Every structure is written in structure tokens, then in C-alpha cells.
Amino acid sequence: MQIGEVAARTELSLRTIRHYEETGLVVPSARSQGGFRLYTQSDVARLMVIRRMKLLGFTLEQMRDLLGATDRLDADGELPKAERAVLVERVRAEGFAATLRTRLGRAAVARI
């Protein structure tokens, strides 16, 4: 898919997708012979995760850290047991933090 189709599917602007690329959060899977960015369904799924993280208040650095951890866990090859445990714990902690921020946000809105 080219970036326009990805923008339509993710409801992100072209500018936002390019920004996420510049900051290293997403990398197009390929480029066409004409130099156009080409994305896979996997890239679209990653952008949807980034979109949700942004809505939950994650900073770019937090997103980069968490996505890096999940990338390491998803990578082919065996990770040392200790490294895997650290990465899994980091992902769990961030997931809990996101859930907590969402709940706290809802509670604050309910009090208004």
C-alpha cells in the first residue's frame, strides 16, 4: 500500500505518518521504483498501535521504548531467558500504566 491508502485506513494524516517514520516508530517495508513508501498490513497494524498509544498519553520516547521491546520479543531467534524476562516485564508494566491512565482519565471526566 502507498501512504495515502495507509492514511485512510489508519485515519492518520500523511504528515503524522511521515513524522512517525522520521522518529523511527515505523519504517515502510519497501519503496517503489519511483521512491514511494510502500507499507504492508503489518505496518498498518503497527501504526494503529502507535495511534492507540498516543491517545493513551504515551510520549514518543515511551512508544519507541515499548515498540522496541515488542520488536525484540517478536524477532526471529532465541533470546536469552533473562533478557526475555526483562522485556516481557517492561511490556506488562507499560500495558498496566496505559490502563491506569485510561481509568484515571475516565474518573476525572466523571467527576466534572
Stockholm file with secondary structure:
# STOCKHOLM 1.0

chainA/1-112         MQIGEVAARTELSLRTIRHYEETGLVVPSARSQGGFRLYTQSDVARLMVIRRMKLLGFTLEQMRDLLGATDRLDADGELPKAERAVLVERVRAEGFAATLRTRLGRAAVARI
#=GR chainA/1-112 SS CBHHHHHHHHTCCHHHHHHHHHTTSCCCSEECTTCCEECCHHHHHHHHHHHHHHHTTCCHHHHHHHHHHHHHHHSSSCCCHHHHHHHHHHHHHHHHHHHHHHHHHHHHHHHC
#=GC SS_cons         CBHHHHHHHHTCCHHHHHHHHHTTSCCCSEECTTCCEECCHHHHHHHHHHHHHHHTTCCHHHHHHHHHHHHHHHSSSCCCHHHHHHHHHHHHHHHHHHHHHHHHHHHHHHHC
//
